[in-house]
Amino acid sequence: MQDQMTLYPVADDVLFAPGGRVVIRTYGVGGAAGGGGAAVSYRTWVTGVRDQPRYWRWGHFEDARHGHRMVIEWLTGRGPRPAAAAA
């Protein structure tokens, strides 16, 4: 039997730019429900920026929520590029 991973959505946003659509998706990844209390790791993926996906990793749910907002601020020119929190 294979190990199953579960995605836990945190936030999804779409920005429309002159070059096309940019998708920002933050989610947690963990073991299947009832899988013995496996830790959840959080990630933010950005697709549609310079033809390369960008990726951040966060240690906790609140870091992921805050990081998602920081990524949007960076993409809209209202803040610096966020550094990923240590996992």
C-alpha positions as CSV (number, residue, x, y, z in Angstrom):
1,M,0.0,0.0,0.0
2,Q,1.4,3.4,-1.0
3,D,1.6,6.3,1.4
4,Q,-1.0,8.9,0.5
5,M,-0.5,12.6,0.8
6,T,-3.2,15.1,1.5
7,L,-3.3,18.7,0.3
8,Y,-4.7,21.3,2.7
9,P,-5.5,24.6,0.8
10,V,-4.5,27.8,2.5
11,A,-5.0,30.5,-0.2
12,D,-5.3,30.8,-4.0
13,D,-5.1,34.0,-6.0
14,V,-4.9,34.9,-9.7
15,L,-3.3,38.1,-11.0
16,F,-3.7,39.3,-14.6
17,A,-0.7,41.0,-16.0
18,P,0.2,42.3,-19.5
19,G,2.2,39.1,-20.0
20,G,-0.6,36.8,-19.0
21,R,-2.1,35.2,-15.9
22,V,-0.1,34.6,-12.7
23,V,-1.4,32.0,-10.3
24,I,-0.4,32.0,-6.6
25,R,-1.3,28.9,-4.6
26,T,-0.4,28.2,-1.0
27,Y,-1.2,24.8,0.5
28,G,-0.1,22.4,3.2
29,V,1.1,18.8,2.3
30,G,0.8,16.1,4.9
31,G,0.1,12.4,5.4
32,A,-3.4,11.0,4.8
33,A,-5.9,11.7,7.5
34,G,-5.5,9.4,10.4
35,G,-1.9,8.7,9.4
36,G,-0.4,8.9,12.8
37,G,0.0,12.7,13.2
38,A,2.4,13.3,10.3
39,A,3.7,16.9,10.1
40,V,2.3,19.2,7.5
41,S,4.7,21.3,5.4
42,Y,3.4,24.5,3.7
43,R,4.3,25.7,0.2
44,T,3.6,28.6,-2.0
45,W,3.8,28.1,-5.8
46,V,3.7,30.9,-8.3
47,T,3.3,30.0,-12.0
48,G,3.2,32.4,-15.0
49,V,6.2,34.6,-14.0
50,R,9.0,34.6,-16.5
51,D,7.9,31.1,-17.7
52,Q,9.3,29.5,-14.5
53,P,7.4,28.5,-11.4
54,R,8.6,30.1,-8.2
55,Y,8.4,28.2,-4.9
56,W,8.5,29.1,-1.2
57,R,8.4,26.7,1.8
58,W,6.9,27.7,5.1
59,G,7.2,26.0,8.5
60,H,3.7,26.7,9.9
61,F,0.2,27.6,8.9
62,E,0.4,31.3,10.0
63,D,3.8,31.7,8.2
64,A,2.2,30.3,5.1
65,R,-0.7,32.8,5.3
66,H,1.6,35.7,5.9
67,G,4.0,34.5,3.2
68,H,1.2,34.2,0.7
69,R,0.3,37.9,1.3
70,M,4.0,38.9,1.0
71,V,4.3,37.1,-2.4
72,I,1.2,39.0,-3.7
73,E,2.7,42.3,-2.4
74,W,6.0,41.4,-4.2
75,L,4.2,40.6,-7.5
76,T,2.1,43.8,-7.4
77,G,5.2,46.0,-6.6
78,R,4.2,46.8,-3.1
79,G,6.9,44.9,-1.3
80,P,10.3,43.1,-1.6
81,R,10.6,39.5,-2.8
82,P,9.9,37.4,0.3
83,A,12.5,35.0,1.6
84,A,11.2,31.6,2.5
85,A,10.9,30.8,6.2
86,A,12.9,28.0,7.5
87,A,11.0,24.7,7.5
